[in-house]
Amino acid sequence: MKNRSTVNAMASSIATGAIDSVTPTSPAVEHRTADSTNRNLYSSAEESIFAEDKARSDRPATLMLPNGLQVVMIPDHRAPVVTQMIWYKVGSADEPAGKSGLAHFLEHLMFKGTTKHQADEFSQTVLRVGGNQNAFTGRDYTSYFQHVPREQLGKMMEFEADRMTGLILKDRDVLSERDVVLEEYNMRVANRPDARLVEQMMAALYLNHPYGHPVIGWRQEIENLDREDALAFYKRFYAPNNAILIIAGDVKVSEVRPMVERNFGGIPPQPSIPAERLRPQEPTPAAPRTVTLADPRVEQPALRRLYLVPSARTATAGESPALEVLCKLMGGGINSYLYRALVIDRRLAISAWTRYSATAIDLSQFEISATPKPGVELGQLDCAIDETVADIAHNSPQAEDFERVKTQLIAQAIYAHDNLEELATWYGGGLTTGLSIDDVRGWSDSIRAVRAEQVLEASRKWLDKKRSVTGYLTKATSKHTEKRS
């Protein structure tokens, strides 16, 4: 249907504005976009160029319509283009029981046309003006975007407002698109042992919370999704008081405001939208868990570990930035402590990295991943990771390393401003998961304020193996097997 690759490598840390130095395969967000941006890291020697980072980041203008639509406008006049993104505060964690994959399925169906516009008319219009558009679904949000010449913004806004309430679904379209999603599942999960392992690990990490469900859904539940399911979900969650409209680019606030009011102002709010999104919460973890997936298609064994940790929203003051710095210190490139220990010093692995997902309404994940050298057993690598984690938790980082990784993180946030879609994604992900505009803008300052003792405390408190699931991906000589312990 659409090209399906990453949206500027931002999905797992959108609220922070930091782009992961490594972009691992993860089913956390189902993406459908043609664009990808991954910024290089910058050394502390270049720190001076970041001293005035806020000069390029004036506070966005905001507007709240009477029907509850939140509007964020980010003027940037360097080029005559504009990005429009609409974010709905609904994702896979908001699906009814037994209907996993419904949010992602509806995202596909939103391209099927309305009472005013035929299927693909929106897409064809974007193509004719030389723009691009797509959508993606996460656990806490669903987003649709267009990147077009500035004079086309009014038309894009009219299309987007129309499909907020005017979607028309026919059974034949729904059934054919369900087949597309099932094929996507085959391509992204069923035929990829690494993705299958992560799917099983997430289910083991979240014992009670719906984050344990795959965004794309469980196959047997996708197979039973129908037109009535999609329409009920659409009517319940797609409304102005459950959406954030972000306009970034060569626009004036005085021009955007009447455009928004004209297109969205007449759409009634949905009174059933709750004031707060409440989900079942996780019990305190009591024991480490292990998932082993053996598959004959595996060419390279791998080890992954997920820890249950706070998100930017659920963390106490300073805790999430400390986890960001810890993540970069531990596994953010060839100078990171994990890479040095496993790849360079002990020569047990050919790669090692970490990832912290700060953008979530509820408890999130800190991930460690490593690929063993030939002949190295996964159990041996597992023990080496334990030793490295323990060493990091009890020894303060070198001052030079500490300042270097903070500079790198701040640099990544600053250079997000060079890409309109990336910047809009940064704000959208944060705002839909409970952060404020000031939280998003103040992320660089929060990183600057992190102290070494906060990083030590974060590692001791949250990288407790009782809070983790470790996954082994191995090659099987027969039909693949899965095992939990």
C-alpha positions in Angstrom: 0.0 0.0 0.0 2.5 2.6 1.2 6.3 2.5 1.6 7.0 1.3 5.2 10.2 2.5 6.8 11.2 4.6 9.7 10.0 8.1 10.4 13.3 9.9 10.9 14.5 7.3 13.4 12.5 9.1 16.1 9.8 6.6 17.1 11.3 5.3 20.4 12.6 8.7 21.8 10.3 11.3 20.2 9.5 13.2 23.3 13.2 13.8 24.1 14.2 15.0 20.7 17.2 12.7 20.8 17.7 10.3 18.0 19.0 6.9 18.9 22.6 6.4 17.8 21.6 2.9 16.8 18.2 2.2 15.2 17.3 -1.4 16.1 14.6 -3.6 14.7 11.6 -3.1 16.9 7.9 -3.6 16.5 7.2 -0.7 18.9 5.8 1.4 16.1 4.4 0.4 12.8 5.6 2.9 10.3 4.6 3.7 6.7 6.8 6.5 5.3 9.3 7.1 2.6 11.6 9.3 4.5 14.5 8.5 6.9 16.9 10.7 8.7 19.7 9.6 11.0 22.1 12.3 12.4 25.7 11.8 13.1 27.1 12.1 16.6 29.3 15.1 17.5 32.3 15.2 19.8 32.7 17.4 22.8 35.3 19.4 20.9 32.5 20.9 18.9 30.5 21.9 22.0 30.8 25.6 21.4 28.5 25.5 18.4 25.7 24.4 20.6 26.0 27.2 23.2 23.1 29.2 21.7 20.9 26.2 20.7 17.7 27.9 21.7 18.2 30.7 19.3 16.9 28.4 16.5 14.1 27.1 18.7 11.6 29.8 19.6 8.6 28.6 21.5 5.9 27.3 19.2 2.7 29.3 19.0 -0.4 27.4 20.3 -4.1 27.6 19.8 -7.0 25.7 21.4 -10.2 25.6 19.5 -13.5 25.5 21.4 -14.1 21.9 20.2 -10.8 20.8 22.0 -8.4 20.6 19.1 -4.9 21.6 20.2 -2.9 23.3 17.5 0.9 23.8 17.6 2.5 26.1 15.0 6.3 26.1 14.4 7.3 28.8 11.9 10.5 28.1 9.9 11.1 30.3 6.9 14.3 28.8 5.5 12.4 27.0 2.6 8.9 27.5 1.1 7.6 24.1 2.4 5.4 23.0 5.3 4.7 19.8 7.2 1.3 19.1 8.6 0.9 16.4 11.2 -2.2 15.4 13.0 -1.7 13.2 16.1 -4.6 11.2 17.6 -4.2 10.3 21.3 -4.9 6.7 20.7 -2.7 3.7 20.0 -2.4 0.0 20.4 -2.6 0.3 24.2 -6.1 1.7 23.9 -7.6 -1.2 21.9 -10.5 -3.3 23.3 -9.5 -6.7 24.6 -9.3 -9.2 21.9 -8.9 -6.6 19.2 -5.1 -6.2 19.0 -3.9 -4.4 15.9 -7.1 -2.4 15.5 -5.4 1.0 15.8 -2.9 0.1 13.1 -5.6 -1.5 11.0 -7.7 1.7 11.1 -4.6 3.7 10.1 -4.5 1.7 6.9 -8.2 2.3 6.3 -8.0 6.0 6.8 -6.7 6.2 3.2 -9.9 4.7 1.8 -11.8 7.9 1.1 -14.7 9.9 2.5 -18.1 11.2 1.5 -16.4 14.1 -0.2 -13.2 12.5 -1.6 -12.7 9.2 -3.3 -10.1 6.7 -2.2 -6.6 7.8 -3.1 -7.7 11.3 -4.0 -5.8 12.7 -1.0 -2.7 10.7 -1.9 -2.8 11.6 -5.6 -3.2 15.3 -4.8 -0.1 15.2 -2.6 1.9 13.5 -5.3 0.7 16.0 -8.0 2.1 18.9 -6.0 5.4 17.2 -5.4 4.8 16.4 -1.7 4.9 13.2 0.3 2.6 11.8 3.0 2.1 8.8 5.2 1.2 7.6 8.7 2.4 5.6 11.6 0.9 3.9 14.7 2.5 3.5 18.1 1.4 2.2 21.5 0.1 5.7 22.6 -0.7 7.5 19.3 -1.5 7.4 15.7 -0.2 10.1 13.3 -0.8 11.2 9.7 1.5 13.7 7.9 2.0 15.6 4.7 5.1 17.5 3.5 4.2 19.9 0.7 4.8 23.4 -0.8 3.5 26.0 1.6 0.7 27.2 -0.8 -0.8 23.7 -0.6 -1.4 23.8 3.2 -5.0 24.9 3.0 -5.8 22.0 0.7 -4.0 19.5 2.9 -5.9 20.8 6.0 -9.2 20.5 4.2 -8.5 16.8 3.3 -7.3 16.0 6.9 -10.3 17.7 8.6 -12.6 15.9 6.2 -11.3 12.4 7.1 -11.5 13.1 10.8 -15.2 12.4 10.7 -16.1 11.6 7.1 -14.5 8.2 6.6 -16.5 5.7 4.4 -15.6 2.0 4.7 -16.9 -0.7 2.4 -16.7 -4.4 3.3 -14.6 -5.2 0.2 -12.1 -2.5 1.0 -11.9 -3.5 4.7 -11.3 -7.2 3.8 -8.7 -6.5 1.2 -6.8 -4.1 3.5 -6.9 -6.7 6.3 -5.1 -9.0 3.9 -2.5 -6.3 3.4 -2.0 -6.0 7.1 -1.7 -9.8 7.4 1.0 -9.8 4.7 2.7 -6.9 6.6 2.7 -9.1 9.7 4.3 -11.9 7.7 6.9 -9.6 6.3 7.7 -7.7 9.6 7.2 -10.4 12.2 6.4 -13.9 11.2 9.3 -14.2 8.7 11.8 -12.3 10.9 13.0 -14.3 13.9 14.5 -11.2 15.5 11.2 -9.4 15.4 9.4 -12.5 16.6 11.8 -12.6 19.6 11.0 -9.0 20.5 7.3 -9.7 20.2 7.6 -12.5 22.7 9.9 -10.5 25.0 7.5 -7.6 25.2 4.7 -10.0 26.1 6.9 -11.4 28.9 8.0 -7.9 30.1 4.5 -6.6 30.5 2.5 -9.0 32.6 -0.6 -6.8 32.9 -0.2 -3.7 30.8 -1.4 -3.6 27.2 2.1 -2.5 26.0 2.7 -6.2 25.9 0.5 -6.5 22.8 2.2 -6.0 19.5 1.3 -2.7 17.7 0.5 -4.7 14.6 -1.5 -7.1 16.6 -1.6 -10.9 17.3 -2.2 -12.7 14.0 -5.3 -14.6 15.2 -6.9 -11.3 16.3 -6.0 -9.4 13.1 -7.7 -12.2 11.1 -11.0 -11.4 12.8 -11.0 -7.6 12.6 -13.9 -6.3 10.5 -15.6 -3.1 9.3 -17.7 -2.8 12.5 -14.6 -2.9 14.7 -12.9 -0.3 12.6 -15.9 2.1 12.5 -16.6 1.8 16.3 -12.9 2.5 17.1 -12.9 5.5 14.6 -16.1 7.0 16.0 -14.9 6.6 19.6 -11.4 8.1 19.2 -11.1 10.2 16.1 -12.3 13.6 17.3 -10.9 17.1 17.6 -10.7 16.9 21.4 -8.5 13.8 21.1 -6.1 15.3 18.5 -3.1 17.6 18.2 -2.5 19.4 14.9 1.1 20.4 14.3 2.1 22.8 11.5 5.8 23.4 10.9 7.4 25.3 8.1 7.1 28.5 6.1 3.9 29.8 7.6 2.7 32.8 9.6 0.6 32.2 12.7 -1.8 34.9 11.5 -2.4 32.9 8.3 -2.7 29.5 9.9 -5.2 30.4 12.6 -8.2 31.3 10.3 -7.3 28.3 8.2 -7.5 25.9 11.1 -10.7 27.5 12.4 -12.4 27.3 9.0 -11.5 23.6 8.4 -11.7 22.1 11.9 -13.8 24.6 13.9 -17.1 23.1 12.9 -16.3 19.5 13.9 -18.1 18.6 17.2 -16.1 17.1 20.0 -16.5 13.5 21.2 -17.9 13.7 24.8 -16.9 10.1 25.7 -13.1 11.0 25.4 -11.8 10.5 28.9 -9.9 13.3 30.6 -7.1 10.9 31.5 -5.9 7.7 29.8 -5.9 5.0 32.4 -4.6 1.5 31.7 -3.9 -1.6 33.9 -0.5 -1.1 35.5 2.4 -3.5 36.1 3.0 -5.2 39.4 6.4 -4.8 40.9 8.7 -7.3 39.1 9.7 -10.2 41.3 12.0 -12.3 39.1 14.1 -12.1 35.9 12.6 -13.8 32.9 14.2 -15.5 29.9 12.8 -16.1 26.4 14.6 -18.4 24.0 13.6 -18.5 20.3 15.3 -21.1 18.1 14.6 -20.8 14.4 16.4 -22.5 11.5 16.4 -19.2 9.6 18.6 -17.5 12.1 22.0 -16.8 10.6 23.4 -14.8 13.5 22.6 -15.5 17.2 21.8 -12.5 19.3 21.0 -11.5 22.9 18.6 -8.8 23.9 17.5 -7.6 27.3 14.6 -5.4 28.2 14.3 -3.6 31.6 11.0 -2.1 32.8 11.9 1.5 33.5 10.1 4.9 33.8 9.2 7.0 30.8 9.7 10.7 30.7 6.1 11.1 31.9 6.3 8.6 34.8 9.8 9.3 36.0 10.6 11.5 39.0 12.4 14.8 38.4 15.7 14.3 36.7 15.3 10.5 36.4 14.5 10.3 32.7 17.4 12.5 31.6 19.7 10.4 33.8 18.5 7.3 32.0 19.2 9.0 28.6 22.7 9.8 29.7 23.2 6.3 31.1 22.0 4.8 27.8 24.5 6.8 25.8 27.3 6.1 28.1 26.6 2.4 28.2 25.8 1.6 24.6 25.9 4.7 22.4 28.6 3.9 19.9 32.1 2.4 19.7 33.3 4.5 22.7 30.5 3.3 25.0 31.3 1.2 28.0 29.4 -1.8 26.9 31.0 -1.8 23.4 34.5 -1.4 24.9 33.9 -4.3 27.4 32.3 -6.8 25.1 33.7 -6.0 21.7 37.2 -4.5 22.3 38.4 -5.7 25.7 36.9 -9.2 26.1 36.3 -9.9 22.4 33.0 -11.7 23.1 30.8 -9.7 20.7 30.9 -8.1 17.3 28.3 -5.4 18.3 26.7 -4.0 21.4 24.3 -1.2 21.9 21.6 0.2 24.2 18.3 2.0 23.7 16.0 3.9 26.1 12.5 4.7 25.1 11.4 7.8 27.0 8.3 8.5 25.0 5.4 6.6 26.7 2.4 7.3 28.9 3.3 4.5 31.2 6.4 2.4 32.1 8.8 2.0 29.2 11.9 0.0 28.3 15.6 0.2 28.5 17.2 -2.2 26.0 20.6 -3.9 25.8 21.5 -5.8 22.7 24.7 -7.7 21.7 25.7 -10.0 18.9 28.3 -12.7 19.9 31.4 -13.6 18.0 31.4 -17.0 16.4 32.0 -19.7 19.0 30.8 -17.5 22.0 27.8 -18.9 23.8 24.9 -16.6 24.6 25.1 -17.6 28.3 28.7 -16.4 28.3 27.7 -13.1 26.8 24.8 -12.8 29.2 27.2 -13.1 32.2 29.6 -10.5 30.7 26.7 -8.1 30.3 25.7 -8.6 34.0 29.3 -7.8 35.0 29.4 -4.7 32.8 26.1 -3.5 34.2 27.3 -4.0 37.7 30.5 -2.2 37.0 28.7 0.8 35.6 26.4 0.9 38.6 29.2 1.1 41.1 31.8 3.2 39.4 31.4 6.9 38.4 31.9 7.6 34.7 35.1 9.3 33.6 34.5 13.1 33.5 35.5 13.3 29.8 33.1 10.5 28.8 30.3 12.0 30.8 30.6 15.4 29.2 31.0 13.9 25.7 27.8 11.9 25.8 25.8 14.9 27.1 27.1 17.0 24.3 26.2 14.3 21.8 22.7 14.1 23.1 22.2 17.9 23.0 23.6 18.0 19.5 21.1 15.4 18.3 18.3 17.5 19.7 19.6 20.7 18.1 20.0 19.2 14.7 16.4 17.9 14.8 15.5 21.5 14.0 17.0 21.0 10.5 14.2 18.7 9.5 10.6 19.8 9.7 9.1 16.3 9.9 11.6 15.4 12.6 10.8 18.5 14.6 7.0 18.0 14.3 7.5 14.4 15.3 9.5 15.4 18.3 6.7 17.7 19.6 3.9 15.4 18.6 5.3 12.4 20.4 5.9 14.3 23.5 2.5 16.1 23.6 0.5 12.9 23.0 2.3 11.1 25.9 1.6 13.7 28.6 4.5 16.1 28.2 4.1 19.9 27.7 5.7 22.1 25.1 8.1 23.4 27.8 9.0 19.8 28.7 10.0 19.2 25.1 11.8 22.5 24.6 13.6 22.1 27.9 15.0 18.7 27.2 18.5 19.9 26.4 18.7 21.8 29.7 17.6 18.7 31.5 20.4 16.8 29.9 22.9 19.5 30.9 21.7 19.4 34.5 22.3 15.6 34.9 25.0 14.8 37.5 27.1 11.7 37.6 25.6 10.5 40.8 22.1 10.6 39.2 23.4 8.2 36.5 24.8 5.9 39.1 21.5 6.0 41.0 19.5 5.3 37.9 21.6 2.3 36.9 21.4 0.8 40.4 17.6 1.4 40.8 16.4 0.5 37.3 18.9 -1.9 35.8 18.0 -4.6 38.3 17.8 -7.9 36.6 14.5 -8.7 38.4 13.0 -6.0 36.3 14.2 -7.6 33.0 13.5 -10.1 30.3 16.5 -11.6 28.5 16.0 -13.0 25.0 18.2 -15.5 23.3 17.9 -15.8 19.5 19.5 -19.1 18.3 19.6 -21.2 15.2 17.5 -24.4 15.3 18.1 -27.5 13.3 14.4 -28.2 13.0 11.1 -26.2 13.1 11.5 -23.1 15.3 10.7 -23.2 19.0 10.0 -20.7 21.7 10.7 -21.2 25.4 10.1 -19.0 28.4 11.6 -19.3 31.9 
